[in-house]
Amino acid sequence: MEQDEFWQKMESFLRNYEEAYTPVHWFRSWGGLTRAREGRFVLLRLLFLVGLYMAAFYVPLHLWSKIPLTCVAVFLIADMFVLPTSYVFGGIAPLLPLRAMFFVFMHYISIMTAFGLLYVTLCRSSFAIDPDLFDLAYFSGTTMTALGLGDITPIRHAVLVRFLVVSEVLIGLYFWAVLVGIIISWAGKETDRRRRLPK
């Protein structure tokens, strides 16, 4: 019984976060910047992350700039983790599954970029090569997709970068599972709807 209460609280937390605390709601009151459309927010967030990634690479990083960039990247990764989780496990059924799949995919690309930002701010000197702008983006992409080609590798005893790599691989696999879950749910609903149609 206690386990049921725990998972009900988790589902309630996911719903409350989605309804009140996710950053997309902040943008709705910013002079209609996104006009209350989540798609515009998702695109703006991706562009924002790309801008932060490029700025972090080209601007000399000091402790005062590393901390806020790291906090922003971690917060956005956590935020992007919640939406697909609520779709699949929180009992929040997407009204338009194709739109939900697109958003999950955009979250996937954004998380890849956010991890690239973490590699720049926290681990830039922890690789066997001196990485350029595209090297770390490429490394994040191959890590997120679990390819792990091995042409860019962390140096030995680089504990933080190895932790980030494992975290990114796990999140990447989780997102593919979420996409498959949405597709299966969509297919099941379509099958039920067609069965109910009069012949």
C-alpha positions in Angstrom: 0.0 0.0 0.0 2.9 2.4 0.8 4.4 1.7 -2.6 1.1 2.7 -4.3 1.1 6.0 -2.3 4.7 6.7 -3.3 4.0 6.2 -7.0 0.8 8.2 -6.8 2.8 11.1 -5.3 5.3 10.8 -8.1 2.5 11.0 -10.7 1.0 14.0 -8.8 4.4 15.7 -8.8 4.8 15.2 -12.5 1.4 16.7 -13.2 2.0 19.6 -10.9 5.3 20.3 -12.5 3.9 20.2 -16.0 1.0 22.4 -15.0 2.8 25.1 -13.0 6.6 24.9 -12.9 8.0 24.0 -16.3 9.8 27.0 -18.0 7.3 26.9 -21.0 4.8 28.6 -18.6 7.2 31.4 -17.8 7.4 32.3 -21.4 3.6 32.6 -21.7 3.8 35.8 -19.7 6.8 37.3 -21.5 4.8 39.6 -23.8 3.5 36.7 -25.8 7.0 35.7 -26.9 5.9 32.1 -27.7 2.2 33.0 -27.9 1.6 30.1 -25.4 2.8 27.6 -28.0 5.1 24.9 -26.7 6.6 24.3 -30.1 8.0 27.8 -30.2 9.4 27.4 -26.7 11.1 24.1 -27.6 12.7 25.7 -30.7 13.8 28.8 -28.7 15.3 26.6 -25.9 17.3 24.6 -28.5 18.6 27.8 -30.0 19.4 29.2 -26.5 21.4 26.0 -25.7 23.3 26.2 -29.0 24.1 29.9 -28.2 25.3 29.0 -24.7 27.4 26.1 -26.1 29.2 28.3 -28.6 29.7 31.2 -26.1 31.1 28.7 -23.5 33.5 27.4 -26.1 34.9 30.7 -27.3 34.7 32.9 -24.1 37.4 32.2 -21.5 35.7 30.3 -18.6 36.2 31.3 -15.0 34.6 29.9 -11.9 32.0 32.7 -11.9 30.9 31.8 -15.4 31.2 28.0 -15.1 28.8 27.7 -12.2 25.7 29.4 -13.8 26.3 27.7 -17.1 26.5 24.3 -15.4 23.4 25.0 -13.4 21.4 26.1 -16.5 22.5 22.9 -18.4 21.6 20.6 -15.4 18.2 22.3 -14.9 17.2 22.1 -18.5 18.3 18.4 -18.7 16.1 17.7 -15.7 13.2 19.7 -17.2 13.4 17.9 -20.5 13.5 14.6 -18.7 10.1 15.3 -17.0 7.9 15.8 -20.1 8.4 12.4 -21.8 8.3 10.7 -18.4 4.9 12.3 -17.8 3.7 11.1 -21.2 4.6 7.5 -20.7 4.6 6.9 -17.0 2.6 9.7 -15.4 -0.7 8.9 -17.0 -0.7 12.1 -19.0 -1.8 11.0 -22.5 -0.7 13.2 -25.3 -3.6 14.6 -27.3 -1.6 14.5 -30.5 0.9 11.7 -30.4 2.8 12.8 -33.5 3.3 16.2 -31.9 4.4 14.5 -28.7 6.9 12.4 -30.6 8.3 15.6 -32.3 8.7 17.3 -28.9 10.4 14.2 -27.4 12.8 14.2 -30.4 13.5 18.0 -29.9 14.1 17.3 -26.2 16.6 14.6 -27.3 18.6 17.0 -29.5 18.4 19.7 -26.8 19.7 17.3 -24.1 22.5 16.3 -26.4 23.4 20.0 -26.7 23.1 20.5 -22.9 25.6 17.7 -22.3 27.9 19.2 -24.9 27.7 22.4 -22.8 28.7 20.4 -19.7 31.6 18.9 -21.5 32.8 22.4 -22.4 32.4 23.9 -19.0 33.5 21.0 -16.8 35.6 18.6 -18.8 37.2 20.4 -21.7 40.7 19.4 -20.6 39.7 15.8 -19.8 40.0 14.4 -23.3 43.0 12.7 -25.0 42.9 15.4 -27.8 42.5 19.1 -27.7 38.8 19.3 -28.8 37.4 22.0 -31.0 33.8 23.2 -31.1 32.6 20.4 -33.3 34.6 17.7 -31.6 32.6 18.0 -28.3 29.3 18.3 -30.2 30.2 15.2 -32.1 31.3 13.4 -28.9 28.0 14.3 -27.2 26.1 13.0 -30.3 27.9 9.7 -30.5 27.5 9.3 -26.7 23.8 10.1 -26.6 23.1 7.7 -29.4 25.2 5.0 -27.7 27.5 4.7 -30.7 30.7 5.2 -28.8 33.0 5.2 -31.8 36.0 5.7 -29.6 37.8 8.2 -31.8 37.5 10.8 -29.0 38.0 9.4 -25.6 38.4 10.8 -22.0 41.8 10.6 -20.5 42.4 8.0 -17.8 41.2 8.8 -14.3 38.8 11.6 -15.6 36.0 10.6 -13.2 33.7 13.5 -13.9 33.6 13.1 -17.7 33.1 9.3 -17.4 30.2 10.0 -15.1 28.7 12.4 -17.6 29.2 9.9 -20.4 27.4 7.1 -18.6 24.6 9.5 -17.6 24.2 10.7 -21.2 24.1 7.1 -22.5 21.4 6.1 -20.0 19.3 9.2 -20.8 19.7 8.6 -24.5 18.5 5.0 -24.2 15.6 6.1 -22.0 14.5 8.6 -24.6 14.4 5.9 -27.3 12.4 3.8 -25.0 10.0 6.7 -24.5 9.6 7.2 -28.3 8.8 3.6 -28.7 6.3 3.8 -25.9 4.5 6.7 -27.5 4.5 4.9 -30.9 3.0 1.7 -29.3 0.5 3.7 -27.4 -0.5 5.6 -30.5 -0.8 2.5 -32.5 -2.9 0.8 -29.9 -5.3 3.8 -29.7 -5.6 3.9 -33.5 -6.4 0.2 -33.6 -9.1 0.6 -30.9 -10.6 3.5 -32.7 -10.8 1.6 -36.0 -12.5 -1.3 -34.3 -15.2 0.9 -32.9 -16.0 2.5 -36.2 -19.2 1.2 -37.8 -18.5 -1.1 -40.8 
